[in-house]
Amino acid sequence: MTGRFNLLDLFVLLLYLGGTTALGMWIGRTQRSTSDYFVADRAIPWWAVLFSIVASETSALTFISIPGLAYTGNLGFLEVVAGYIVGRIVVAYTLLPRYFAGNLVTAYALLETRFGLGTRRFTSIVFMITRAMADAVRVFATAIPVALIIGPVLPKEYTMPAAIVVLGVLTVIYTYRGGMKAVVWTELLQASIYLTGGISAIVLIGQAVDGGWTTILAQAGAAGKLQGIDWYTGFDRPHTMFAGIIGGAFLAMASHGTDQIIVQRLLSSRSLKQAQLAIIGSGFAVFAQMALFLMVGLGLWVVYGGQTFATADQIFPTFIIERMPHGLTGLIVAAIIAATMSTHSGAINALAASSTYDIYLPFTGRSAEDPRTLRVSKLFALAWGIALTAGALLFKEQGTPVVVIALSIASFTQGGLLGGFFLGLFWPRAIQRDAILGMSVGISCMAFIVFAKQIVAAYPAMEPTLHGVASIAWPWYVLIGLSITFVTGALSSFTHAASTAPRTMQGNRS
């Protein structure tokens, strides 16, 4: 190897990649049914589910982009993360009891009990499209440091594609074989690696500055970078108490209450009480983790003297390659890869679960216990793994932090999905037609709002018209989408007679 990444680093990285792949395949060697494949026979302890949730949220977006947010700004992102805790508590006591009451495998089966099969299919397809887009961005982000490493030995135009393919293929192998058990237990290994990497970065950054962290915190404080609370009440700033607590709470309600990638982990818990403990505890764990990576960003700001980088996402990878000792460099790169492999594997399994339970089984009429169903489920996992890798290959870097891009992609549909759940819970008059219409209008409006900046960039003449919409900060996307969906569905419900036997939103089918 040439450059800063030497044979010792390569050995550490390959040891991790080979070990994780082998562990996942070994864990999944005794798959017996689709229930085992997708929800691990509901036998995972709460603490493992907790760390699995945290790991699923910790892709390269966290490891790479979060330090960049602190480097270019301050600690304000923690306001949004505080809202995540509030949203998780709401999900724990509203949606989780309904999921467990029905012994469900997918989140969208719950909507079928309230509205009908059409709503279940619609929401599942929306989830699959959105998750595929967002996960492709995450895989691309992880390939950034890998490309920096292999850059000296490959032509520039091949570095990113090669990095993406390696990540995609290895993750697909153990996810295809191991199912949810492999996802959860390999995520525990992956979480321990990236947390070790983050803590190691904190130590090394302190050693790189005269006076250590005392100096770092003093300089950061003098520059206003330790600010963690902003009481601004406008809608154009993402990191404020107003946007964070309210917007962040609704974002977490959507991501942890209606997104199959998280719900599936919760449904793998041994009981409702354990699932509630896992989801609430994960909120506090994520807060601590985000604080850790934001502190890495503050330290790097002092180390580099506020130097300007081409993109914020290059800051931490540059430090890893240029400043870290050999061996640890390999471990940190493994940590970045671990973070995304955990999210990537969970996404593949969740997409396969939705494809199997929400689309395939209702369409074919087969039983989930049919041995053929397990084989089809694994084929869905393989197909989604290939599709996500292809999506990452097609993604083009835009200069915007990838964490913002991925959260924006998720937010423009999650508000509509959460609005559908809210209609089912709080508007008895609504029927399937109202729910699908409400979600369609909500998602369409949010696509326009989310991509308003790109529209203005392409058509500058529209800037005066779209300025207000384009300035809306991303934490508000879910709440706005939810509101549009709910109001549209509620108004639509007055175009027909009220049902004489309204259905309640209780999980009673799989």
Buried (B, 14 or more C-beta within 10 A) or exposed (E): EEEBBBEBBBEBBEEBBEEBBEBBBBBBEEBEBBBBBBBBBBEBEBEBBBBBBBBBBBBBBBBBBBBBBBBBBBBBBBBBBBBBBBBBBBBBEBBBBBBBBBBBBBBBBBBBBBBBBBBBBBBBBBBBEBBBBBBBBBBBBBBBBBBBBBBEEBEEEEBBBBBBBBBBEBBBBBBBBBBBBBBBBBBBBBBBBBBBBBEBBBEBBBEBBEEBBEEBBEBBEEBEBBBBBBEEEEBEBBBBBBBBBBBBBBBBBBBBBBBBBBBBBBBBBBEBEBBBBBBBBBBBBBBEBBBBBBBBBBBBBBBBEEEEBEBBBBBBBBBBBEBBEBEBBBBBBBBBBBBBBBBBBBBBBBBBBBBBBBBBBBEEEBEBEBEEBBEBBBBBBBBBBBBBBBBBBEBEBEEBBBBBBBBBBBBBBBBBBBBBBBBBBEBBBBBBBBBBBBBBBBBEBBBEBBBBBEBBEEEEEBEEEBEEBBEBBBBBBBBBBBBBBBBBBBEBBEEEEEEEEEBEBEBBEB
